[in-house]
Structure formats: structure tokens, C-alpha cells
Amino acid sequence: MATYITNGFVLRARHHKQNDRLYTVFTERRGKLDLVATSSRKILSKLSPHLVPFGEVELMIAAGKRNDRLAGASI
């Protein structure tokens, strides 16, 4: 899987499956993306505190067949 790092703004967060969230993010280079953050609805998730709506974040994204996956985030 190819990974890349980019900056962006979190536009929206939705529930996806049981423990996942689907984030809509606007990035500088790729435009608007829908990203899946696995296990981000769990209490001890390390990604969810960084992904607040309308926050500017630095994202590490792994390209997938259907959806891109969020591999890392920092404010």
C-alpha cells in the first residue's frame, strides 16, 4: 500500500460500521477525500482526539482499493 502525508481540514465525521468513523477531509493537494479511520470510536483511540471538526491536521493516508484509510493524524 502506498502512503502519503498531507495537510487538511476535517469537514465532517460520520459513524461507519461498528467501531469505525468515516471522515470527510479537504486537503491541499488531493481535494476532498473520504477517509476511514478504523477503531476510532473506541474509548482508547489515538486518532479521534486529533480529528475534531474544522480542525487543521497533518494526515498520513494509506491508499486503498475502495476507500483510503487514515493511518495517522496530528494537530
N, C-alpha and C positions, 0 to 999 in steps of 0.2 A: 504494500500500500504506500502510495506517495503521500507525504505530509508537507504542509507548508504553514508558515507563520504570517499572520496579517493583523492589522488593527481594525476595529469596527465598533459599531454601536448596537446594543441589544434593543430591538424594537418590540418584540413580543415573546412571551413564554406560554406554552400550552402543555397540558398533560398528554403523554403519549405512552400507551401500553400501561403496565403496572407500576414500574419504578422509574420510567424514563420521562424526559421532557423534550419537547420539540421547540427550539429557539429560532426565531427569525432575526437575522443579523444583517446589517448593512455594512459592508466592508469597503475599504478604499479601492482595492484592486479588482475584486470579483463581483461587486454589486450586492444585490440582495440574495442571501443564502438561507436555506432552511437546514438547520443542524440538529442532529440527535445527540443528546447527552445521556448516556446510559447511566442508570442508578443515581441520577441527580435528585430524585425525590426522597431518597433515604436521609435519615437524620444526620448521619456522619459523612455526608457527601462533601468532597473537597472542591467541587466545581460550583455548586449552587450559590455560595456567598459572593462569588465574583461576578455572577451573571444577573445583576439587578437591571430592571428595565430602564432604558435611556442612559445606561452607563457606558463609558468608553472602556473597552477591554482589548487586551492583546490575546489573540486566539491561536492555538495550534490545532489545525484541522487535518484529519485523515480522509482522503478522498475514498468514497465507496461506490458500489455499483448503483444503488438506488439513492441513498441519502449520504451526505457527508457526515462524518462523526466528529464530535468535539473531543479532542484528546487532552487539551489543557487550556486554562484561562487564567489571566491575572489582570488586576485593575491597573 
